[in-house]
């Protein structure tokens, strides 16, 4: 977290709105109840709250210390055997980190010219170790229709298909409703984005009882108590305050659409986004130079140096005031 005065921080996809007021109240009650004992190792109340929200059984939920820990356990449990793991060539960078950590070979499946995932390209690798993808994809924000996800899961029935839905609540369709029909589907969520709990570190996976049992075995081999009592209490409160969740998600979506219009008016190409960020570029201006110029104006955005996307900026959707500051700074730079 950079220490820059009057910073407009739009580079890490944090929610611009605070969590539900009920979160702080729940954390205070949990602290008053005492912290001298270990937390519930099964996160029973939290798993029940998540399961009730998604209308599945608690035994179909696994929770961890942020979705990154959940992903790491899933890589360890499911992708170390067989031929290479499939992932898009432009996707969340930590997937490759986990693959290197566990010695997993990777095959990168290229996105199409519009930066969309093509299911048929993945289906050609029927002997793969599995599939991991973000939906909406990161850093592009482009979402894959639910029918395409189900088609991919059907085409690879003997392989785990992991769908990382970190940003799904901002306009895409969740695949959690498919897990009862497809025992090879694992869906991962985080409470960092749509629930405004990036500082609390809570994530979960939804899947068949067999996949969840495997994740539990892996978790208990590393750390039986990944979520502390305060995190569990706060996360339950965030999940149960559905009205606040909907209110803040809709506010982010409205700001995203307004920001997309403003950036398009400045001559920028804006990919269609179902996330809480936009992926944009300008044909006449270098992305790295724009990012540096914005930083000089106390506005942080994310620039990617990897091939195919090194002329894009990923811009987190902030409050209307933050978005206006970004647009004004960009206007100055482009002029």
C-alpha angles and dihedrals in degrees: 000000000000118000099228120144115247090002121185099206111198101147108088104046095244116162110257091216127072121246122268112295086237090068094066091045092052092048091051091051091049091050092049090052088063137264099217093099129068116261124254102284091208096048086224099175093045094049089049092051093049092046092050091050092053095035096239134113123280088237087067092060129083120184130200146169095286125326089277090068090046090052092048091053091047092053090050094046103042115018107051096089132067130010124338125313114248123229135153116271089236111045146106106330096220092069089074091045091058091045091054092045092056097035094247118160114229134209113198113213111206121238114232124258090277091052093252128142113247111209094200091061090058093044091060088072099066092158095055122130089240143294132267123186139154118234113222084031120239129254093009099053091216113142128217116222116250091241090061092051091051090048091053092049090051093048092054103038095156095052132071112248109201116199114192107207100182091141102028095113092068096070114313132100119259119230093210089102089064099057096089089058097042119045091186094062120099119182120196125200136181130208090209097088118032093022094047093231103125089130094053099054108221128152136158144194127218121203147115118319089252094056092045092050089053091052091050091054091052093046093050090052090059108029128347092199108048096149120054123219094257093051092049093050094046093046093052090053092049093050093048096049094078095160093058091045092054092045095054094042091053091048091054092047092051091050091047093055092046091048091049090055092048093049092047089053088056089058097259125141109234120195115222106265133199091176136078091266141056128228109214144165139180120222093216102040131065112241095220090052091049091050091050092048091050091050089054085057092050094255117125123202131161122259120192120209098193122112119277094021104047091111093054131092122205110216121192114222108246134179117301089261092051092046090050090052090051093049092049092050091048091048090055092049095047092050 
